Amino acid sequence: MTLSGSLPRLLDSALDRSVVLGFSRIGLGVRSRLPGWPSDPPPGALLGRDVAVTGATSGLGLATALGVAALGARVHLVVRDEEKARGVVARISAATPSAVVEVHRCDVGDLDDVKRFAGSFVASGHRLDVLVHNAGVMPPKRTESPQGHELATAVHVLGPVLMTELLRPSFAASGGARVMLVTSGGMYAQALRADDPEYLRGSYSPTEAYARSKRAQVELLPILQQRWAPDGCLVWATHPGWAATPGVAESLPRFDRLTKPILRDGPGGADTTVWLSAVQPAPPGGGLWHDRRQRPTHFLPRTRPRAGDVDRMWAWVAEQTGITG
């Protein structure tokens, strides 16, 4: 029987709802063979473009950096550990000898360091066409950033928002930019906690704190898209599915052992992020993407935000980062 009409889309949605099949490498393998699977970007699609990737020394960040370099981008590695970054530069150069790679030190969870990095980047005169917020943490106990914020929220929400805001002059120089927040399927189980963004109530759970911060990323997408649209920016969240990364192995060892046979590799997890960096024409901003298609942001009614929660969360983020307007 030939798949046609709405059947591929129904199968695609069924994979999503099954979670295990859709988030694993099985989902990507099936979807990439369905009619209508979007084409890969052509060779050289990012020639002359500057792409910055945070958390680029391992896992999905490394895979993203390798992917955009292969498409011709000048790659900016935004990392905490410059020694590790040198190894990444060597890997990119070995895979793509013509690649141009620059290293920038920045701790995304430290808002003062974000200000220093962004100021230095803008002052250098660099343009920026794509910014991938990939840096991630899942501390085993409640940990605070240098400014006293719960660390997962600092790294996944406050730091990326502030960095993007401060890099806007570099976006304008490029005629607009694409901004991506790498989120997580774990956010589907969590509601937005505008009442407790710092996880001060109850017993701290590393996985829940991580998923809460990722939920906040997704809920703020419409506000961020509206705010940065005047600079020609398109803002998306990309959900990588379940991927085998050092972070998963370290933070979720039991999950890693149980699911290892079906986990995606790095390129599989980074596929949609790399694709969105280069695809033409670009799709509208403000949505959540997974396996080259915009996805629903909720599977469960209980995770939908209550009236006013998104605005309250944004007001808190703006206050903590000093963003005005």
Rosetta blueprint (number, residue, H / E / L):
1 M L
2 T L
3 L L
4 S L
5 G L
6 S L
7 L H
8 P H
9 R H
10 L H
11 L H
12 D H
13 S H
14 A H
15 L H
16 D H
17 R H
18 S H
19 V L
20 V H
21 L H
22 G H
23 F H
24 S L
25 R H
26 I H
27 G H
28 L H
29 G H
30 V H
31 R H
32 S L
33 R L
34 L L
35 P L
36 G L
37 W L
38 P L
39 S L
40 D L
41 P L
42 P L
43 P L
44 G L
45 A L
46 L L
47 L L
48 G L
49 R L
50 D E
51 V E
52 A E
53 V E
54 T E
55 G L
56 A L
57 T L
58 S L
59 G H
60 L H
61 G H
62 L H
63 A H
64 T H
65 A H
66 L H
67 G H
68 V H
69 A H
70 A H
71 L L
72 G L
73 A L
74 R E
75 V E
76 H E
77 L E
78 V E
79 V E
80 R L
81 D L
82 E H
83 E H
84 K H
85 A H
86 R H
87 G H
88 V H
89 V H
90 A H
91 R H
92 I H
93 S H
94 A H
95 A H
96 T L
97 P L
98 S L
99 A L
100 V E
101 V E
102 E E
103 V E
104 H E
105 R E
106 C L
107 D L
108 V L
109 G L
110 D L
111 L H
112 D H
113 D H
114 V H
115 K H
116 R H
117 F H
118 A H
119 G H
120 S H
121 F H
122 V H
123 A H
124 S L
125 G L
126 H L
127 R L
128 L L
129 D L
130 V E
131 L E
132 V E
133 H E
134 N L
135 A L
136 G L
137 V L
138 M L
139 P L
140 P L
141 K L
142 R L
143 T L
144 E E
145 S L
146 P L
147 Q L
148 G L
149 H L
150 E E
151 L H
152 A H
153 T H
154 A H
155 V H
156 H H
157 V H
158 L H
159 G H
160 P H
161 V H
162 L H
163 M H
164 T H
165 E H
166 L H
167 L L
168 R H
169 P H
170 S H
171 F H
172 A H
173 A H
174 S H
175 G L
176 G L
177 A L
178 R E
179 V E
180 M E
181 L E
182 V E
183 T L
184 S L
185 G H
186 G H
187 M H
188 Y H
189 A H
190 Q L
191 A L
192 L L
193 R L
194 A L
195 D L
196 D L
197 P L
198 E L
199 Y L
200 L L
201 R L
202 G L
203 S L
204 Y L
205 S L
206 P H
207 T H
208 E H
209 A H
210 Y H
211 A H
212 R H
213 S H
214 K H
215 R H
216 A H
217 Q H
218 V H
219 E H
220 L H
221 L H
222 P H
223 I H
224 L H
225 Q H
226 Q H
227 R H
228 W H
229 A H
230 P H
231 D H
232 G L
233 C L
234 L E
235 V E
236 W E
237 A E
238 T E
239 H L
240 P L
241 G L
242 W L
243 A E
244 A L
245 T L
246 P H
247 G H
248 V H
249 A H
250 E H
251 S H
252 L L
253 P H
254 R H
255 F H
256 D H
257 R H
258 L H
259 T H
260 K H
261 P H
262 I H
263 L L
264 R E
265 D L
266 G H
267 P H
268 G H
269 G H
270 A H
271 D H
272 T H
273 T H
274 V H
275 W H
276 L H
277 S H
278 A H
279 V L
280 Q L
281 P L
282 A L
283 P L
284 P L
285 G L
286 G L
287 G L
288 L E
289 W E
290 H E
291 D L
292 R L
293 R E
294 Q E
295 R E
296 P L
297 T L
298 H L
299 F L
300 L L
301 P H
302 R H
303 T H
304 R L
305 P L
306 R L
307 A L
308 G L
309 D H
310 V H
311 D H
312 R H
313 M H
314 W H
315 A H
316 W H
317 V H
318 A H
319 E H
320 Q H
321 T H
322 G L
323 I L
324 T L
325 G L
